[in-house]
Amino acid sequence: MKKTKVIVAGAGPVGTVAAYYLARAGIEVVLLEAGVDCAMDLRASTLHPPTLEMLDTLGITPTLLERGLKAPVYQFRDRGSGDVYAFDMSELADITRYPFRVQCEQYHLSRLLASKLEAEPNAAVYFNHRLVHFEQDDDGVTVTAETPVSLERFRADYLIGADGASSLVRKWLGIEFDGFTYPEKFLCLTTETPLEQYIDGLCHVNYVSDAKEWLVLLRVPSLWRILVPAGDASDETLVSDEKKNAVFGGLIGLTDEVKTHHRTIYRVHQRVAKTFRVNRVMIIGDAAHLNNPIGGFGMNSGIHDAFNLCAKLVEAYRNGAEGGGGAEALLARFDRQRRTVTHDFTQAQTIKNMEFMKEGQAAGHRKRHAEMQRMTEDPVARRQYLITQSMFGSLRQEAEIQ
Ligand SMILES: Cc1cc2nc3c(=O)[nH]c(=O)nc-3n(C[C@H](O)[C@H](O)[C@H](O)COP(=O)(O)OP(=O)(O)OC[C@H]3O[C@@H](n4cnc5c(N)ncnc54)[C@H](O)[C@@H]3O)c2cc1C
C-alpha cells in the first residue's frame, strides 16, 4: 500500500490546483486521475481576476497570460435593438493587478499543473487510476483505485474529492446534492469563422439577448464558442447541419460556409452538496457544486475552494494539528465558508444571470434594459456590479465567515 499525506481524486482544473498547492507547500500528495490524461474538454474558458491572483502565488498566471486572451470588457447585447451595454474591468485597476478576465481553455491549466506536479519531489500523479472505494477511520483514509490491470491501495491522512459532477467521493459519503436541472438542453458550437468581422464592436465576452434565442459568444485563443439554449430536441437534431446553419444564419447571415470544430450538448444543473466535508474527506469544485455557465463561475469557484481548503490543511500540518482539534476547527471553517458563498453568491448570481438572459425574450425585456442602462451610467452601481461579477465580493464575504 502506498502512503502519502493527502490524496486528491480528479485531475481537472480544481484537483490539479489543490495537488500543486499542497506539493509546493511541502506536503506529500498523490493525485489520482481516471483518464489517461487531463481531459481536453471545452468547458470553462474564463479566469476571473481573483483566480489569476491566486494562481500567481503558484507561479502559473504568467503562462496563462501567454496562452490566453485578455478580456477587459464584457458586453450585454440585444440582438433585436442593437443596444450594447459594456462593462470595463479596467475600472478595477485600483484593487487588482489583473483588471481583466483571461480567456483560456481549462485544459491548459490542468495540463500545465499536472506536468509541473510530475517534477515536484512531494507529488505523484497517477493517470488511469479511478478511485472506486475508500474507508476512513480516526487516523486516516484508505483509498482503492482501479487501473486497467489491477486494484491499488493508497493510505493518507486526508482525501480530497475533486472528481467532478458525478463525484464518487460525494456518493460514497452519502451527501445529498440538492438543487435542480434546467429543463432545456444547451448547445455549444465552436468555429474559426471570425465573428468579429460580421458583428460590429464584438469583444471577447458577449452575452446576447434576443426575442427568439439568446446566446453567449466567447472568444478563446483559437476559436469562437457559441452557447445557445437548445430546448428538448433530440441530440441528433441539435448536432445536425440544419441546427448549426440556423444558429449561424440568425447570427451572421452565413450557413454552409461556417465550419464547426465541436457541437456539444450539455445539461445544466444548479446543485450544492449538503456538506463539503465528512471527517477526513472533503469535496471541492464540481464534486461539491454545479451552476449554469453564465458569468463563468464554476471552475473559478472550484479553484477558490481549493485555495481555501489547502491553506487550512497547510496550517493544520504546520501547527502539528493534523490529527487533533486544530484541524477539526480549520476544516469545519472551510466547509462553512465555502458552502455559504456557494449558496449566497455562485448559486444566487448564476440563477439571476440566467433569468436575465431569458428575460430578454419576454415581459422583463424593458426592465432588463432599464437596469443595464442605469448600471452603465451610474459609477457607483457599475463598480459594485464589476466587483460582484469578478468574484471579489464572494471572497470578501468568505473572509468574514468564522
Ligand atoms: C459549457 C460550459 C462552459 C463553462 N464555462 C465556464 C467558465 O467560463 N468559467 C468557469 O469558471 N466555469 C465554467 N464552466 C464550469 C467548469 O467547466 C467546471 O466548473 C470545472 O470543469 C470544474 O472543474 P473540476 O476540476 O471540479 O471538475 P472536472 O473538470 O469535471 O474534473 C474532474 C476530473 O476528475 C476525474 N475523475 C472523475 N471521477 C474520478 C474518479 N473516480 N477517480 C479519479 N478521477 C476521477 C475526471 O476524469 C476529471 O478529469 C463551464 C461549464 C460548461 C458545461
The ligand as a MOL file (V3000), in Angstrom:
LIG
                    3D

  0  0  0     0  0            999 V3000
M  V30 BEGIN CTAB
M  V30 COUNTS 53 58 0 0 0
M  V30 BEGIN ATOM
M  V30 1 C -20.4570 24.8970 -21.4660 0
M  V30 2 C -19.7530 25.1900 -20.1880 0
M  V30 3 C -18.9940 26.3440 -20.0580 0
M  V30 4 C -18.3450 26.6380 -18.8580 0
M  V30 5 N -17.6280 27.7950 -18.7690 0
M  V30 6 C -17.0440 28.1230 -17.6000 0
M  V30 7 C -16.2620 29.3160 -17.4840 0
M  V30 8 O -16.0800 30.0640 -18.4350 0
M  V30 9 N -15.6860 29.5940 -16.2860 0
M  V30 10 C -15.8240 28.7520 -15.2050 0
M  V30 11 O -15.3010 29.0750 -14.1170 0
M  V30 12 N -16.5180 27.5690 -15.2990 0
M  V30 13 C -17.1290 27.2420 -16.4600 0
M  V30 14 N -17.7830 26.0600 -16.5760 0
M  V30 15 C -17.7810 25.1060 -15.4480 0
M  V30 16 C -16.4430 24.3330 -15.3910 0
M  V30 17 O -16.2110 23.6450 -16.5920 0
M  V30 18 C -16.4230 23.3520 -14.2160 0
M  V30 19 O -16.8840 24.0170 -13.0600 0
M  V30 20 C -14.9990 22.8250 -13.9860 0
M  V30 21 O -14.5850 21.9880 -15.0350 0
M  V30 22 C -14.9390 22.0240 -12.6760 0
M  V30 23 O -13.6420 21.5210 -12.5080 0
M  V30 24 P -13.4050 20.2290 -11.6100 0
M  V30 25 O -11.9270 20.0330 -11.6120 0
M  V30 26 O -14.1250 20.3930 -10.3170 0
M  V30 27 O -14.1610 19.0560 -12.3580 0
M  V30 28 P -13.8580 18.4100 -13.7940 0
M  V30 29 O -13.3030 19.4210 -14.7150 0
M  V30 30 O -15.0910 17.6800 -14.1890 0
M  V30 31 O -12.6900 17.3630 -13.4810 0
M  V30 32 C -12.9340 16.1850 -12.7330 0
M  V30 33 C -11.8220 15.1930 -13.0450 0
M  V30 34 O -11.9820 14.0430 -12.1880 0
M  V30 35 C -11.7720 12.8700 -12.9360 0
M  V30 36 N -12.4970 11.7980 -12.2390 0
M  V30 37 C -13.8440 11.5880 -12.1950 0
M  V30 38 N -14.1130 10.5380 -11.4060 0
M  V30 39 C -12.9320 10.0750 -10.9390 0
M  V30 40 C -12.5700 9.0070 -10.0620 0
M  V30 41 N -13.4980 8.2020 -9.5140 0
M  V30 42 N -11.2540 8.8010 -9.7750 0
M  V30 43 C -10.2920 9.6160 -10.3320 0
M  V30 44 N -10.5880 10.6360 -11.1900 0
M  V30 45 C -11.8950 10.8630 -11.4700 0
M  V30 46 C -12.3220 13.1940 -14.3160 0
M  V30 47 O -11.7810 12.3390 -15.3020 0
M  V30 48 C -11.8540 14.6560 -14.4650 0
M  V30 49 O -10.5670 14.7280 -15.0140 0
M  V30 50 C -18.4440 25.7300 -17.7660 0
M  V30 51 C -19.1740 24.5390 -17.9000 0
M  V30 52 C -19.8370 24.2760 -19.0770 0
M  V30 53 C -20.6160 22.9920 -19.1860 0
M  V30 END ATOM
M  V30 BEGIN BOND
M  V30 1 1 1 2
M  V30 2 1 2 3
M  V30 3 2 2 52
M  V30 4 2 3 4
M  V30 5 1 4 5
M  V30 6 1 4 50
M  V30 7 2 5 6
M  V30 8 1 6 7
M  V30 9 1 6 13
M  V30 10 2 7 8
M  V30 11 1 7 9
M  V30 12 1 9 10
M  V30 13 2 10 11
M  V30 14 1 10 12
M  V30 15 2 12 13
M  V30 16 1 13 14
M  V30 17 1 14 15
M  V30 18 1 14 50
M  V30 19 1 15 16
M  V30 20 1 16 17
M  V30 21 1 16 18
M  V30 22 1 18 19
M  V30 23 1 18 20
M  V30 24 1 20 21
M  V30 25 1 20 22
M  V30 26 1 22 23
M  V30 27 1 23 24
M  V30 28 2 24 25
M  V30 29 1 24 26
M  V30 30 1 24 27
M  V30 31 1 27 28
M  V30 32 2 28 29
M  V30 33 1 28 30
M  V30 34 1 28 31
M  V30 35 1 31 32
M  V30 36 1 32 33
M  V30 37 1 33 34
M  V30 38 1 33 48
M  V30 39 1 34 35
M  V30 40 1 35 36
M  V30 41 1 35 46
M  V30 42 1 36 37
M  V30 43 1 36 45
M  V30 44 2 37 38
M  V30 45 1 38 39
M  V30 46 1 39 40
M  V30 47 2 39 45
M  V30 48 1 40 41
M  V30 49 2 40 42
M  V30 50 1 42 43
M  V30 51 2 43 44
M  V30 52 1 44 45
M  V30 53 1 46 47
M  V30 54 1 46 48
M  V30 55 1 48 49
M  V30 56 2 50 51
M  V30 57 1 51 52
M  V30 58 1 52 53
M  V30 END BOND
M  V30 END CTAB
M  END
